[in-house]
Amino acid sequence: MDYNDISIALITILVLITMIIPLPTFLLDIFLSFNIAISLIILLISMNMEKPLDFSVFPSLLLLTTLLRLAMNISSTRLILLDGYAGRVIEAFGNFVIQGNALVGFIVFLIIVIVQFVVITKGAERVAEVAARFTLDAMPGKQMSIDADLNAGMITEDEARKRRQEIQQEANFYGAMDGASKFVKGDAIAGIIIAFINIAGGIITGMIQGQDFVGALNRYALLTVGDGLVSQIPALLISTATGIVVTKAASSGNLGEDLIKQLTYYPRLLILAAGILGFFAIIPGLPTVPFLILGAIFAYIGFTFQNLYTQIEKEEQEIAQAQEIEDLKRPENIFSLLQVDPIEVEFGYNIIPLADADQGGDLLDRVIMIRRQCALDLGMVVPMVRLRDNIQLRPDEYVIRIKGVEAARGEIKTDHFMVMNPTGGPIEVEGINAQEPAFGLPAKWITQDKKELAEMKGYTVVDASSVLATHLTEIIKHN
């Protein structure tokens, strides 16, 4: 184990020990201050990270911070009930909130706990649950997309492995966040229970020690509210960080950058909002000054960003025009006009249905099978085959080109079947005399109604798409 592992292990054990061993007040003050500081750091990190996986340790850190808060609650409760004093931090927070009124202070504490539990924690828990579910459901599709990109040669094996690992980490992260959000929920419930225990136990302890009911209530209410605030403020920060982490799914920058960019993306709407606020300012009975100030601020922001975006768009257009003129001046661009496909099949308009999958054509699938079969038979990867129509050819004619040079030419009839006699004898079926283009064998084109008769006589019957595919296969093998 390195020093980092040893340090984290010792801190975790120390936190667990504080649940059992009484802490001195000055040490409790240090731990409570550290709890607030680490919660603030976590919130700032969650706001400035670019994607959730940048903070993948967050679920484990959430457990540790929850454990720390519970340990501090137990230690402070022990000191409150035993000594009636739990350090300067708790007393200072209690005096600041209560300010002489225990009832108001306790109500404020309850409101903070309810806001954290009902609003932030509940929402973050639901978002984490849905995110985990959809992330797991999307894993097969993402894996298939990576495999498709890998098979198409768009990414390397290392890139595919890295993307698969990111998908796995993302699924594990959201699954862990779904469970870790329950820590925050349980911590909020425990905070409410501990607060009531502190007040009830404090009143009983104070009356046993000879204090009257009002004095015991004021004293222990102050300590209870202070203890609750010291623990719930970090819990509120952690809950907010949890919500930010689990809701940051579609954005690619940090929270501040995305907020400014997206809220000011439509400056005209800001100007419209300023006009509405100005209208509210002149309505009798409504406060004039606040609406006028806000309207002026929104109008200034709207006009500022509108001018900024207009200037940026103008500069981008000027840069694009200059780049386009510069590209036209470069002689190297002429070479792009000379680019030819390694293998190309041109055909007349009657053959177009064979290459159109929407019309039931299977020529594209046959080309894929040809490339696979050539890879198996020849041990080489055949380049992509470009299929295109050419109105200069006859309707039933096709041309196979290699590097732009004509390698073969033939004709097929898409609504007929080609019949050949495997024995080399005459073909005794009515049809149009032809020649098989790949091997030069005598053949005939017959209609659909004569296909069964030709098969019964033992002739070889193939469709037009197979004739073209066979011819293309032989041309590739010969070249």
Solvent accessible surface area in square Angstrom, and as a share of the most:
residue,aa,sasa,rsa
1,M,172,0.77
2,D,80,0.41
3,Y,185,0.70
4,N,110,0.56
5,D,72,0.37
6,I,74,0.37
7,S,53,0.34
8,I,96,0.49
9,A,40,0.31
10,L,111,0.55
11,I,90,0.46
12,T,35,0.20
13,I,92,0.47
14,L,82,0.41
15,V,11,0.06
16,L,81,0.40
17,I,68,0.35
18,T,1,0.00
19,M,48,0.21
20,I,136,0.69
21,I,94,0.48
22,P,79,0.50
23,L,16,0.08
24,P,62,0.39
25,T,44,0.26
26,F,132,0.55
27,L,57,0.29
28,L,0,0.00
29,D,23,0.12
30,I,101,0.52
31,F,30,0.12
32,L,2,0.01
33,S,55,0.35
34,F,99,0.41
35,N,0,0.00
36,I,44,0.22
37,A,48,0.37
38,I,38,0.19
39,S,0,0.00
40,L,84,0.42
41,I,87,0.44
42,I,2,0.01
43,L,22,0.11
44,L,91,0.45
45,I,75,0.38
46,S,0,0.00
47,M,65,0.29
48,N,92,0.47
49,M,14,0.06
50,E,100,0.45
51,K,98,0.42
52,P,15,0.10
53,L,39,0.19
54,D,82,0.42
55,F,14,0.06
56,S,65,0.42
57,V,88,0.51
58,F,0,0.00
59,P,15,0.09
60,S,66,0.43
61,L,41,0.20
62,L,1,0.00
63,L,83,0.41
64,L,61,0.31
65,T,5,0.03
66,T,8,0.05
67,L,39,0.19
68,L,12,0.06
69,R,1,0.00
70,L,49,0.24
71,A,0,0.00
72,M,2,0.01
73,N,4,0.02
74,I,69,0.35
75,S,0,0.00
76,S,0,0.00
77,T,22,0.13
78,R,53,0.19
79,L,12,0.06
80,I,0,0.00
81,L,48,0.24
82,L,116,0.58
83,D,97,0.50
84,G,11,0.11
85,Y,73,0.28
86,A,0,0.00
87,G,0,0.00
88,R,188,0.69
89,V,29,0.17
90,I,0,0.00
91,E,45,0.20
92,A,59,0.46
93,F,54,0.23
94,G,0,0.00
95,N,73,0.37
96,F,149,0.62
97,V,32,0.18
98,I,11,0.06
99,Q,139,0.62
100,G,81,0.78
101,N,71,0.37
102,A,19,0.15
103,L,125,0.62
104,V,73,0.42
105,G,0,0.00
106,F,30,0.13
107,I,81,0.41
108,V,56,0.32
109,F,1,0.00
110,L,45,0.22
111,I,95,0.48
112,I,41,0.21
113,V,0,0.00
114,I,92,0.47
115,V,63,0.36
116,Q,0,0.00
117,F,52,0.22
118,V,84,0.48
119,V,94,0.54
120,I,46,0.23
121,T,3,0.02
122,K,106,0.45
123,G,33,0.32
124,A,5,0.04
125,E,19,0.09
126,R,127,0.46
127,V,52,0.30
128,A,0,0.00
129,E,59,0.26
130,V,45,0.26
131,A,21,0.16
132,A,6,0.05
133,R,117,0.43
134,F,132,0.55
135,T,16,0.09
136,L,94,0.47
137,D,99,0.51
138,A,41,0.32
139,M,35,0.16
140,P,80,0.51
141,G,44,0.43
142,K,72,0.30
143,Q,48,0.21
144,M,138,0.62
145,S,54,0.35
146,I,3,0.01
147,D,56,0.29
148,A,57,0.44
149,D,29,0.15
150,L,44,0.22
151,N,129,0.66
152,A,72,0.56
153,G,61,0.58
154,M,142,0.63
155,I,26,0.13
156,T,81,0.47
157,E,87,0.39
158,D,97,0.50
159,E,82,0.37
160,A,0,0.00
161,R,130,0.47
162,K,128,0.54
163,R,81,0.30
164,R,68,0.25
165,Q,104,0.46
166,E,63,0.28
167,I,16,0.08
168,Q,85,0.38
169,Q,80,0.36
170,E,50,0.22
171,A,4,0.03
172,N,86,0.44
173,F,8,0.03
174,Y,9,0.04
175,G,34,0.33
176,A,47,0.37
177,M,0,0.00
178,D,35,0.18
179,G,38,0.36
180,A,4,0.03
181,S,2,0.01
182,K,94,0.40
183,F,73,0.30
184,V,2,0.01
185,K,55,0.23
186,G,35,0.34
187,D,3,0.02
188,A,0,0.00
189,I,70,0.35
190,A,25,0.20
191,G,6,0.05
192,I,45,0.23
193,I,95,0.48
194,I,31,0.16
195,A,4,0.03
196,F,105,0.44
197,I,91,0.46
198,N,1,0.01
199,I,26,0.13
200,A,54,0.42
201,G,18,0.18
202,G,0,0.00
203,I,22,0.11
204,I,104,0.53
205,T,29,0.17
206,G,0,0.00
207,M,100,0.45
208,I,139,0.70
209,Q,112,0.50
210,G,66,0.64
211,Q,75,0.33
212,D,97,0.50
213,F,107,0.45
214,V,92,0.53
215,G,29,0.28
216,A,0,0.00
217,L,57,0.28
218,N,77,0.40
219,R,77,0.28
220,Y,4,0.02
221,A,3,0.02
222,L,28,0.14
223,L,0,0.00
224,T,1,0.01
225,V,0,0.00
226,G,0,0.00
227,D,3,0.02
228,G,8,0.08
229,L,3,0.01
230,V,0,0.00
231,S,5,0.03
232,Q,2,0.01
233,I,53,0.27
234,P,0,0.00
235,A,0,0.00
236,L,48,0.24
237,L,35,0.17
238,I,0,0.00
239,S,0,0.00
240,T,44,0.25
241,A,0,0.00
242,T,2,0.01
243,G,16,0.16
244,I,28,0.14
245,V,0,0.00
246,V,3,0.02
247,T,82,0.48
248,K,12,0.05
249,A,79,0.61
250,A,108,0.84
251,S,36,0.23
252,S,95,0.62
253,G,10,0.09
254,N,41,0.21
255,L,45,0.23
256,G,39,0.37
257,E,86,0.38
258,D,17,0.09
259,L,86,0.43
260,I,106,0.54
261,K,108,0.46
262,Q,113,0.50
263,L,122,0.61
264,T,11,0.06
265,Y,130,0.49
266,Y,131,0.50
267,P,13,0.08
268,R,179,0.65
269,L,108,0.54
270,L,34,0.17
271,I,44,0.22
272,L,109,0.54
273,A,33,0.26
274,A,10,0.08
275,G,48,0.46
276,I,82,0.42
277,L,27,0.14
278,G,23,0.22
279,F,118,0.49
280,F,73,0.31
281,A,3,0.02
282,I,129,0.66
283,I,56,0.29
284,P,126,0.79
285,G,83,0.80
286,L,73,0.36
287,P,76,0.48
288,T,64,0.37
289,V,97,0.56
290,P,68,0.43
291,F,44,0.19
292,L,91,0.45
293,I,95,0.48
294,L,81,0.40
295,G,7,0.06
296,A,63,0.49
297,I,81,0.41
298,F,69,0.29
299,A,26,0.20
300,Y,158,0.60
301,I,55,0.28
302,G,0,0.00
303,F,108,0.45
304,T,59,0.35
305,F,46,0.19
306,Q,47,0.21
307,N,101,0.52
308,L,85,0.42
309,Y,64,0.24
310,T,82,0.47
311,Q,93,0.41
312,I,69,0.35
313,E,98,0.44
314,K,113,0.48
315,E,79,0.35
316,E,106,0.47
317,Q,98,0.43
318,E,93,0.42
319,I,119,0.60
320,A,61,0.47
321,Q,109,0.49
322,A,61,0.47
323,Q,88,0.39
324,E,109,0.49
325,I,94,0.48
326,E,81,0.36
327,D,45,0.23
328,L,143,0.71
329,K,145,0.61
330,R,114,0.42
331,P,90,0.57
332,E,108,0.49
333,N,65,0.33
334,I,102,0.52
335,F,141,0.59
336,S,76,0.49
337,L,146,0.73
338,L,121,0.60
339,Q,151,0.67
340,V,82,0.47
341,D,28,0.15
342,P,48,0.30
343,I,11,0.06
344,E,15,0.07
345,V,1,0.01
346,E,18,0.08
347,F,6,0.03
348,G,0,0.00
349,Y,132,0.50
350,N,57,0.29
351,I,0,0.00
352,I,60,0.31
353,P,49,0.31
354,L,23,0.12
355,A,20,0.16
356,D,43,0.22
357,A,73,0.56
358,D,138,0.71
359,Q,110,0.49
360,G,66,0.64
361,G,16,0.15
362,D,49,0.25
363,L,3,0.01
364,L,89,0.44
365,D,88,0.46
366,R,69,0.25
367,V,11,0.06
368,I,96,0.49
369,M,116,0.52
370,I,13,0.07
371,R,58,0.21
372,R,150,0.55
373,Q,87,0.39
374,C,1,0.00
375,A,41,0.32
376,L,142,0.71
377,D,80,0.42
378,L,79,0.39
379,G,68,0.65
380,M,102,0.46
381,V,120,0.69
382,V,1,0.01
383,P,56,0.35
384,M,135,0.60
385,V,17,0.10
386,R,117,0.43
387,L,32,0.16
388,R,95,0.35
389,D,77,0.40
390,N,30,0.16
391,I,151,0.77
392,Q,163,0.72
393,L,21,0.10
394,R,139,0.51
395,P,46,0.29
396,D,30,0.16
397,E,6,0.03
398,Y,0,0.00
399,V,0,0.00
400,I,0,0.00
401,R,55,0.20
402,I,39,0.20
403,K,128,0.54
404,G,31,0.30
405,V,103,0.59
406,E,75,0.34
407,A,43,0.33
408,A,16,0.12
409,R,108,0.39
410,G,11,0.10
411,E,81,0.36
412,I,0,0.00
413,K,55,0.23
414,T,46,0.27
415,D,106,0.55
416,H,31,0.14
417,F,36,0.15
418,M,1,0.00
419,V,0,0.00
420,M,26,0.12
421,N,26,0.13
422,P,94,0.59
423,T,119,0.69
424,G,60,0.57
425,G,26,0.25
426,P,107,0.68
427,I,19,0.10
428,E,120,0.54
429,V,7,0.04
430,E,133,0.59
431,G,33,0.32
432,I,84,0.43
433,N,119,0.61
434,A,33,0.26
435,Q,121,0.54
436,E,8,0.03
437,P,32,0.20
438,A,19,0.15
439,F,121,0.50
440,G,34,0.33
441,L,88,0.44
442,P,89,0.56
443,A,4,0.03
444,K,39,0.17
445,W,9,0.03
446,I,1,0.01
447,T,53,0.31
448,Q,115,0.51
449,D,112,0.58
450,K,54,0.23
451,K,58,0.25
452,E,123,0.55
453,L,83,0.41
454,A,0,0.00
455,E,89,0.40
456,M,148,0.66
457,K,93,0.39
458,G,48,0.46
459,Y,27,0.10
460,T,58,0.34
461,V,28,0.16
462,V,43,0.25
463,D,48,0.25
464,A,2,0.02
465,S,4,0.02
466,S,22,0.14
467,V,4,0.02
468,L,3,0.01
469,A,9,0.07
470,T,52,0.30
471,H,10,0.04
472,L,3,0.02
473,T,25,0.15
474,E,27,0.12
475,I,20,0.10
476,I,15,0.08
477,K,89,0.38
478,H,138,0.62
479,N,118,0.61
